């Protein structure tokens, strides 16, 4: 427990957790807030998630993914008791901050995170631009590297110049099949 008296007001804070335990940590923080009588200081614990497209078994699939694996957002008033309850929740490794003092997340960052979570359109895998060098990571051209020459954001496809039999050849691939090289 920190030596100084904590009193930082109500804000969102980031808690670092063991990866894979984010949901359990969020639930346990809320249970412990009740059990330790600090529910008036710990209001919400969430694991930020968004919808993204993935290719599984050659098919495009819409999945929900954690935006920040290994982290939980907590809306709370930090004082010595609430800090102790959160910090000593199983699988919590600490607050994001300086030493043992948590740093609140800015309003702009929280707004951006919540907008990302509430986005109706799934995120496009990658933010590509014409001229980017990429590597094809799936499909028949897997392993080839090339330069993006055309982008169709609506269809989530890119045309890439790749070397095939000694010649630069344009191939069209899904955004999910490429990564920056």
N, C-alpha and C positions, 0 to 999 in steps of 0.2 A: 504494500500500500504506500502511496506517495507520502512524503513528509509534509508537503505544503497542502493547504486547504484548497481543494478544487471547487470552483464555482464559475462555470463558463456560460451559463444560460442555455436555453433550448436551441439545439442545432442538430444537424445530421452529422454523424461521425462514421468513420470507416474502421471496421474491426477486421484484423487479419486472422484467418482460421486455417486449420489443416484442410488442404484441398480435398474435396469430396464430402466434407462435413458441413457445408454452408447451410443447407436446409435445416439440419439437426440443430446447429448452433442458433439459427434465427428462432426456431421454436423454443429451444431451451432458455434463451435470453428472456423471452416473454413469460415462460413458466416461472423462471427464477425471480423475475420482477414481482410477480404475485406472491410467491413464497417468502421473499425477503422484504415484502411490504415497501417496494419502491416503484409500484405501478404508476404512481403520480409523477415519476421522473423518467421512466422508460416507456415510450409511447408506441413504438413500432420498430420491428427488425425485419428487414427484407433482403432477399437475394435478387439483385437486378438481373432480369433475363430479357431476351429479345428473340423474335422469330428470324431464322436464317435459312437459306437454301443450302442443302448438302446433296452430294451425289453418293448414293449407297447402292451397291450392286448394279451400277450403270443407270440407275433411275434417280431423277431429281426428287428430293423429299424435303418437306418443310418441317424443321425441328426447332424446339425452344432451347436456346443455349444461354449459359451464364455469361453476362457481359464481363464480369471481373472474377474469374475463378479464384477461390481462396479468400474472398472478401465478402463481408456482410455490411449493409448500411443500417445504422441504428439512429432513430430519432429520439433524442433524450436530453435531459438536463443533467450535466455532469456535476456531481459532487462526490465526496469521498465514498458514500454508501453505494450510489449507482455505479460509479467507476469500479468498485470492488466486485459488485454482483456481475457485471459484464466481463470484467477482466478474468474472473475466476470461473467462468462458465467452461465446462469441458470442451476441448478442441479449439479454444480461443488462444491465439499466441500473442495478442496484444492489440492496442489501438494504433492507428497510423497517427504519428505525431512526433514530438520531440521528447526523448526520454520516456517518462511515464505520463506525460501530459498530452492528451489527445488534441489534435487540431481539427476544428470544424471544417466541413466541406462548404465551399462558397455557394451562395444561392444560384449563381449562374451554372455551376457544375451540376448541382442537384436538378435544376430545371432541365438541363441537357440530358441527364440520365433518365429522368422520368419521360421526357419526350421520346427518347430512344426506346424505352420499355413499352410505350403506348402506340408506337408506330404501327399503322395498319398494314403497310406494305413491308414484306420481309426485306431484310438487309441484303444487298447484293454482295456476293463474296468478292471483295477487292474493290479498290477505287482506282481503276486503270485509266491511263491516258495514252493517246497516240504517241508513239515513239518509245514507250516503256519496253524494256527488255524483260521477257517472261520465259518461264519454263513450263512446258505442258506436263502435268502431273497425273493425268488420267486419259484413258482412251488409246487409240491405235498409234497416236503420235507421242506417247509418253516418253519423256526423257529429252525431247528436242527443245532447243532454245531458239527464240526468235524475237523479232521486234513487232509490236502492235502497229498495224497500218490503218485499221478501221475499227470503230466501236459502234455497236448497236445496243444502247442502254435498255431500250424497250424489250428487246428479246434476250438481253443479258448474254450477248455473244460478242466475240472479238475475232477479227481477221488478223492472222499473224504470218509474217514471212519466215519460213523455216527452211533450212537446207535439206533437200531431198535429192539424192543422187547427184550431188554437186551443183544443184541449181536452187536459187531462192524461190520457194513455192508458197503461194498464199493458202493457208488452211483456216477454216472457220471452227472455232471451239467455244464452248460454254465458259462463262466467267469462272465457274466452279472447277474447271479443268486446268486452270493456270495459276501460277504464283509468280511474284516478282523474282527475278534471278539476280 
